[in-house]
Amino acid sequence: MAKKKRRIKEEPEETYEFAPTEFDEKEFILKELFNTKVFFAVIFLALLSGIIWSLTYTLGQNMWLVGLLVCVLLIVFMKKLLALFKVRVDMIDSKSMIANYAMYFLLALGITILLINPPFY
C-alpha cells in the first residue's frame, strides 16, 4: 500500500518592526549637567572629610576614630549638605546616590592615606 503524502501547511512569517523610542537631547544634556554638579559637590565634601580625618589622625592615638565618625556623619547627612549646594536631591536616583556614597568614602580614605604619610605628615 502506498503511504499518504503529508502536506505541511506553512504558516505566514510574523513581521517585526523595531520602533526606537524618541531621544530628547535637551533632557539628556540637562541630566548630565545635573549629575556633574552632584559629582563635584561630592568630591568637595570628600576632600574636606579626608583633610579632617588626616588632621584628627595626627592628634593622637585613637583620635582617627573621630575623623572616621566625621566621615560617616557626612555620608549620613549628604543629601542635606547637597541641598546647601542648591542641588535638587529629589532628582537624584538611588543607584546614582549609592555610587556617590561609595566614591565619597573611597576618595576621603585616599586623601587621608595620602596626607598621613610622608612628605605631608
ChimeraX commands (.cxc) that place a marker at each C-alpha (Angstrom):
marker #1 position 0.00,0.00,0.00 radius 0.5
marker #1 position 1.13,3.45,-0.75 radius 0.5
marker #1 position 1.53,5.93,2.03 radius 0.5
marker #1 position -0.34,9.18,2.00 radius 0.5
marker #1 position 1.74,12.27,1.45 radius 0.5
marker #1 position 1.75,14.58,4.41 radius 0.5
marker #1 position 1.05,18.07,3.48 radius 0.5
marker #1 position 2.71,20.64,5.72 radius 0.5
marker #1 position 0.93,23.88,5.90 radius 0.5
marker #1 position 3.36,26.73,6.15 radius 0.5
marker #1 position 2.24,29.48,8.43 radius 0.5
marker #1 position 2.93,33.00,7.33 radius 0.5
marker #1 position 6.03,34.52,8.94 radius 0.5
marker #1 position 5.47,37.14,11.56 radius 0.5
marker #1 position 6.85,40.50,10.69 radius 0.5
marker #1 position 8.52,42.51,13.40 radius 0.5
marker #1 position 9.41,46.13,13.17 radius 0.5
marker #1 position 11.69,47.83,15.64 radius 0.5
marker #1 position 10.44,51.25,16.65 radius 0.5
marker #1 position 13.08,53.11,18.66 radius 0.5
marker #1 position 11.93,55.48,21.35 radius 0.5
marker #1 position 12.37,59.15,20.77 radius 0.5
marker #1 position 15.55,60.65,22.17 radius 0.5
marker #1 position 15.27,64.00,23.91 radius 0.5
marker #1 position 18.70,65.54,23.55 radius 0.5
marker #1 position 17.94,68.60,25.70 radius 0.5
marker #1 position 16.72,66.46,28.62 radius 0.5
marker #1 position 19.82,64.23,28.32 radius 0.5
marker #1 position 22.19,67.21,28.42 radius 0.5
marker #1 position 20.39,68.76,31.42 radius 0.5
marker #1 position 20.51,65.44,33.29 radius 0.5
marker #1 position 24.25,65.05,32.63 radius 0.5
marker #1 position 24.93,68.63,33.78 radius 0.5
marker #1 position 22.98,67.94,36.96 radius 0.5
marker #1 position 24.91,64.70,37.61 radius 0.5
marker #1 position 28.18,66.58,37.06 radius 0.5
marker #1 position 27.17,69.22,39.60 radius 0.5
marker #1 position 26.38,66.49,42.16 radius 0.5
marker #1 position 29.68,64.78,41.34 radius 0.5
marker #1 position 31.74,67.91,42.04 radius 0.5
marker #1 position 29.84,68.63,45.26 radius 0.5
marker #1 position 30.57,65.08,46.48 radius 0.5
marker #1 position 34.26,65.49,45.55 radius 0.5
marker #1 position 34.42,68.72,47.56 radius 0.5
marker #1 position 32.85,67.03,50.60 radius 0.5
marker #1 position 35.24,64.08,50.27 radius 0.5
marker #1 position 38.27,66.39,50.15 radius 0.5
marker #1 position 37.04,68.21,53.23 radius 0.5
marker #1 position 36.36,64.97,55.07 radius 0.5
marker #1 position 39.73,63.49,54.09 radius 0.5
marker #1 position 41.59,66.54,55.40 radius 0.5
marker #1 position 39.66,66.48,58.69 radius 0.5
marker #1 position 40.25,62.74,59.04 radius 0.5
marker #1 position 44.01,63.12,58.49 radius 0.5
marker #1 position 44.23,66.04,60.93 radius 0.5
marker #1 position 42.50,64.03,63.64 radius 0.5
marker #1 position 44.88,61.14,62.93 radius 0.5
marker #1 position 47.87,63.36,63.70 radius 0.5
marker #1 position 46.37,64.49,67.04 radius 0.5
marker #1 position 46.73,61.28,68.94 radius 0.5
marker #1 position 46.50,57.57,69.29 radius 0.5
marker #1 position 42.78,56.89,68.83 radius 0.5
marker #1 position 41.71,60.28,67.50 radius 0.5
marker #1 position 41.42,58.85,63.97 radius 0.5
marker #1 position 38.11,57.40,65.12 radius 0.5
marker #1 position 36.77,60.94,65.46 radius 0.5
marker #1 position 37.78,61.61,61.86 radius 0.5
marker #1 position 36.09,58.41,60.76 radius 0.5
marker #1 position 32.97,59.47,62.64 radius 0.5
marker #1 position 33.01,62.83,60.83 radius 0.5
marker #1 position 33.34,60.99,57.53 radius 0.5
marker #1 position 30.40,58.70,58.30 radius 0.5
marker #1 position 28.26,61.59,59.56 radius 0.5
marker #1 position 28.89,63.46,56.32 radius 0.5
marker #1 position 27.65,60.39,54.44 radius 0.5
marker #1 position 24.52,60.26,56.61 radius 0.5
marker #1 position 23.75,63.95,56.09 radius 0.5
marker #1 position 24.95,64.12,52.48 radius 0.5
marker #1 position 21.52,64.83,50.99 radius 0.5
marker #1 position 21.05,67.78,53.36 radius 0.5
marker #1 position 24.53,69.05,52.53 radius 0.5
marker #1 position 23.84,68.73,48.82 radius 0.5
marker #1 position 20.75,70.86,49.37 radius 0.5
marker #1 position 23.09,73.58,50.68 radius 0.5
marker #1 position 24.87,73.46,47.32 radius 0.5
marker #1 position 21.46,74.15,45.73 radius 0.5
marker #1 position 21.15,70.64,44.33 radius 0.5
marker #1 position 17.65,69.23,43.95 radius 0.5
marker #1 position 18.08,65.97,45.83 radius 0.5
marker #1 position 14.67,64.69,44.73 radius 0.5
marker #1 position 16.07,64.37,41.20 radius 0.5
marker #1 position 18.90,62.02,42.24 radius 0.5
marker #1 position 18.04,58.36,41.74 radius 0.5
marker #1 position 19.04,55.80,44.37 radius 0.5
marker #1 position 21.59,53.94,42.22 radius 0.5
marker #1 position 23.40,57.17,41.49 radius 0.5
marker #1 position 23.36,58.14,45.17 radius 0.5
marker #1 position 24.84,54.79,46.23 radius 0.5
marker #1 position 27.62,55.33,43.70 radius 0.5
marker #1 position 28.17,58.83,45.13 radius 0.5
marker #1 position 28.42,57.42,48.67 radius 0.5
marker #1 position 30.99,54.84,47.60 radius 0.5
marker #1 position 33.02,57.39,45.64 radius 0.5
marker #1 position 32.90,59.81,48.56 radius 0.5
marker #1 position 34.15,57.26,51.08 radius 0.5
marker #1 position 36.93,55.92,48.85 radius 0.5
marker #1 position 38.12,59.41,47.92 radius 0.5
marker #1 position 38.10,60.54,51.57 radius 0.5
marker #1 position 40.04,57.42,52.54 radius 0.5
marker #1 position 42.54,58.02,49.73 radius 0.5
marker #1 position 43.09,61.65,50.75 radius 0.5
marker #1 position 43.57,60.55,54.36 radius 0.5
marker #1 position 46.13,57.90,53.45 radius 0.5
marker #1 position 47.96,60.38,51.25 radius 0.5
marker #1 position 48.10,63.06,53.94 radius 0.5
marker #1 position 49.18,60.83,56.87 radius 0.5
marker #1 position 52.28,59.60,55.01 radius 0.5
marker #1 position 55.49,61.48,54.20 radius 0.5
marker #1 position 56.09,64.13,52.87 radius 0.5
marker #1 position 52.82,65.56,54.22 radius 0.5
marker #1 position 52.94,64.18,57.77 radius 0.5
marker link #1:1,2 radius 0.2
marker link #1:2,3 radius 0.2
marker link #1:3,4 radius 0.2
marker link #1:4,5 radius 0.2
marker link #1:5,6 radius 0.2
marker link #1:6,7 radius 0.2
marker link #1:7,8 radius 0.2
marker link #1:8,9 radius 0.2
marker link #1:9,10 radius 0.2
marker link #1:10,11 radius 0.2
marker link #1:11,12 radius 0.2
marker link #1:12,13 radius 0.2
marker link #1:13,14 radius 0.2
marker link #1:14,15 radius 0.2
marker link #1:15,16 radius 0.2
marker link #1:16,17 radius 0.2
marker link #1:17,18 radius 0.2
marker link #1:18,19 radius 0.2
marker link #1:19,20 radius 0.2
marker link #1:20,21 radius 0.2
marker link #1:21,22 radius 0.2
marker link #1:22,23 radius 0.2
marker link #1:23,24 radius 0.2
marker link #1:24,25 radius 0.2
marker link #1:25,26 radius 0.2
marker link #1:26,27 radius 0.2
marker link #1:27,28 radius 0.2
marker link #1:28,29 radius 0.2
marker link #1:29,30 radius 0.2
marker link #1:30,31 radius 0.2
marker link #1:31,32 radius 0.2
marker link #1:32,33 radius 0.2
marker link #1:33,34 radius 0.2
marker link #1:34,35 radius 0.2
marker link #1:35,36 radius 0.2
marker link #1:36,37 radius 0.2
marker link #1:37,38 radius 0.2
marker link #1:38,39 radius 0.2
marker link #1:39,40 radius 0.2
marker link #1:40,41 radius 0.2
marker link #1:41,42 radius 0.2
marker link #1:42,43 radius 0.2
marker link #1:43,44 radius 0.2
marker link #1:44,45 radius 0.2
marker link #1:45,46 radius 0.2
marker link #1:46,47 radius 0.2
marker link #1:47,48 radius 0.2
marker link #1:48,49 radius 0.2
marker link #1:49,50 radius 0.2
marker link #1:50,51 radius 0.2
marker link #1:51,52 radius 0.2
marker link #1:52,53 radius 0.2
marker link #1:53,54 radius 0.2
marker link #1:54,55 radius 0.2
marker link #1:55,56 radius 0.2
marker link #1:56,57 radius 0.2
marker link #1:57,58 radius 0.2
marker link #1:58,59 radius 0.2
marker link #1:59,60 radius 0.2
marker link #1:60,61 radius 0.2
marker link #1:61,62 radius 0.2
marker link #1:62,63 radius 0.2
marker link #1:63,64 radius 0.2
marker link #1:64,65 radius 0.2
marker link #1:65,66 radius 0.2
marker link #1:66,67 radius 0.2
marker link #1:67,68 radius 0.2
marker link #1:68,69 radius 0.2
marker link #1:69,70 radius 0.2
marker link #1:70,71 radius 0.2
marker link #1:71,72 radius 0.2
marker link #1:72,73 radius 0.2
marker link #1:73,74 radius 0.2
marker link #1:74,75 radius 0.2
marker link #1:75,76 radius 0.2
marker link #1:76,77 radius 0.2
marker link #1:77,78 radius 0.2
marker link #1:78,79 radius 0.2
marker link #1:79,80 radius 0.2
marker link #1:80,81 radius 0.2
marker link #1:81,82 radius 0.2
marker link #1:82,83 radius 0.2
marker link #1:83,84 radius 0.2
marker link #1:84,85 radius 0.2
marker link #1:85,86 radius 0.2
marker link #1:86,87 radius 0.2
marker link #1:87,88 radius 0.2
marker link #1:88,89 radius 0.2
marker link #1:89,90 radius 0.2
marker link #1:90,91 radius 0.2
marker link #1:91,92 radius 0.2
marker link #1:92,93 radius 0.2
marker link #1:93,94 radius 0.2
marker link #1:94,95 radius 0.2
marker link #1:95,96 radius 0.2
marker link #1:96,97 radius 0.2
marker link #1:97,98 radius 0.2
marker link #1:98,99 radius 0.2
marker link #1:99,100 radius 0.2
marker link #1:100,101 radius 0.2
marker link #1:101,102 radius 0.2
marker link #1:102,103 radius 0.2
marker link #1:103,104 radius 0.2
marker link #1:104,105 radius 0.2
marker link #1:105,106 radius 0.2
marker link #1:106,107 radius 0.2
marker link #1:107,108 radius 0.2
marker link #1:108,109 radius 0.2
marker link #1:109,110 radius 0.2
marker link #1:110,111 radius 0.2
marker link #1:111,112 radius 0.2
marker link #1:112,113 radius 0.2
marker link #1:113,114 radius 0.2
marker link #1:114,115 radius 0.2
marker link #1:115,116 radius 0.2
marker link #1:116,117 radius 0.2
marker link #1:117,118 radius 0.2
marker link #1:118,119 radius 0.2
marker link #1:119,120 radius 0.2
marker link #1:120,121 radius 0.2
view
